[in-house]
């Protein structure tokens, strides 16, 4: 249906994944198989679902996968807030990622609306 590589939302989501991976390098090693693993998988889910939806055969399916990406974005936000609350990262390190999450969600809602 769409070339996901041409979608600004996909590019922003890929950038978010890169930022998340950089931040995860600073978390305690004992979180490698817990919080770090969960956050990485969650962040990867966002651009992956955007790409999968773009590759589907209908607008309805695309909207469905954008909705899944929204859920992953909210999950990621919660986990990033937890990283700050557990004092694994400073607010200044987490805030830009939360801002990107919010921008991605807004872009997703706008794209979903345009597909209706």
Phi and psi in degrees as a GROMACS rama.xvg file:
@    title "Ramachandran Plot"
@    xaxis  label "Phi"
@    yaxis  label "Psi"
@TYPE xy
-124.498  152.295  UNK-2
-84.6277  106.62  UNK-3
-60.1531  -28.8249  UNK-4
-63.8943  -20.9035  UNK-5
-89.9546  -6.7953  UNK-6
-83.735  126.392  UNK-7
-61.5604  -35.3175  UNK-8
-65.0073  -38.1298  UNK-9
-66.1903  -43.216  UNK-10
-62.5812  -42.6005  UNK-11
-65.4548  -38.2603  UNK-12
-66.8037  -37.2545  UNK-13
-65.1341  -39.6066  UNK-14
-63.0323  -38.9128  UNK-15
-60.7378  -44.4127  UNK-16
-58.6494  -44.7415  UNK-17
-59.6748  -43.6481  UNK-18
-64.6545  -40.5474  UNK-19
-61.8485  -46.3775  UNK-20
-60.7318  -38.3962  UNK-21
-63.8875  -43.1427  UNK-22
-65.8649  -38.2502  UNK-23
-64.0798  -23.267  UNK-24
-63.1304  -20.8107  UNK-25
-97.3991  -3.81919  UNK-26
-81.1444  158.115  UNK-27
-58.7393  140.567  UNK-28
-59.0309  -30.9689  UNK-29
-71.0576  -5.6724  UNK-30
-95.8941  3.61185  UNK-31
-54.3362  -42.7006  UNK-32
-99.3044  6.1458  UNK-33
-113.448  -103.494  UNK-34
-62.3357  -42.4379  UNK-35
-61.3322  -46.966  UNK-36
-60.867  -44.5314  UNK-37
-64.1616  -43.1265  UNK-38
-65.7812  -42.7124  UNK-39
-62.3925  -47.0076  UNK-40
-61.6366  -41.1914  UNK-41
-64.2872  -44.6383  UNK-42
-64.7909  -39.4882  UNK-43
-64.6642  -30.7307  UNK-44
-62.7154  -30.5753  UNK-45
-64.5499  -61.2075  UNK-46
-67.4512  -28.6776  UNK-47
-63.7822  -42.7615  UNK-48
-71.3859  -32.7347  UNK-49
-63.7977  -45.2149  UNK-50
-64.7191  -43.6666  UNK-51
-63.379  -42.7576  UNK-52
-63.3072  -40.1406  UNK-53
-63.9421  -28.9646  UNK-54
-85.6992  -3.36576  UNK-55
-78.4261  171.388  UNK-56
-90.6739  -4.3689  UNK-57
-144.337  158.615  UNK-58
-63.8356  -36.5903  UNK-59
-60.9533  -44.1377  UNK-60
-66.0373  -40.6432  UNK-61
-59.686  -46.3  UNK-62
-59.8675  -39.3331  UNK-63
-60.4216  -45.7183  UNK-64
-72.152  -29.6685  UNK-65
-65.082  -36.7319  UNK-66
-64.9593  -40.4478  UNK-67
-63.5878  -41.9861  UNK-68
-60.5671  -37.824  UNK-69
-61.5527  -42.6355  UNK-70
-62.4689  -42.1029  UNK-71
-65.1783  -35.5884  UNK-72
-64.1565  -43.7231  UNK-73
-65.9962  -39.0577  UNK-74
-61.8609  -44.8122  UNK-75
-62.5612  -42.6556  UNK-76
-57.1825  -45.9829  UNK-77
-60.0106  -43.599  UNK-78
-67.7371  -37.4302  UNK-79
-67.1359  -38.1398  UNK-80
-62.9049  -40.654  UNK-81
-62.5046  -40.919  UNK-82
-56.5829  -42.2319  UNK-83
-69.1781  -45.1571  UNK-84
-63.7918  -31.8029  UNK-85
-82.0574  0.415429  UNK-86
63.7287  31.5218  UNK-87
-83.6784  -18.0618  UNK-88
-151.492  152.433  UNK-89
-74.7404  155.972  UNK-90
-58.9231  -36.0993  UNK-91
-66.4158  -22.6033  UNK-92
-83.5859  -32.0223  UNK-93
-87.5774  -34.6996  UNK-94
-55.3579  -44.8816  UNK-95
-62.8551  -33.0222  UNK-96
-70.3526  -39.8727  UNK-97
-63.9028  -36.9512  UNK-98
-63.3385  -43.1762  UNK-99
-63.4489  -40.2613  UNK-100
-58.0525  -46.0223  UNK-101
-62.774  -42.3847  UNK-102
-63.6626  -41.4052  UNK-103
-63.5871  -43.1206  UNK-104
-62.5116  -42.9881  UNK-105
-62.5943  -42.1783  UNK-106
-63.4491  -39.3797  UNK-107
-65.3298  -44.9311  UNK-108
-61.6724  -41.7807  UNK-109
-64.7126  -41.2529  UNK-110
-66.6959  -41.3502  UNK-111
-59.7659  -43.2444  UNK-112
-62.5121  -39.7485  UNK-113
-69.0421  -21.798  UNK-114
-83.8921  -11.0895  UNK-115
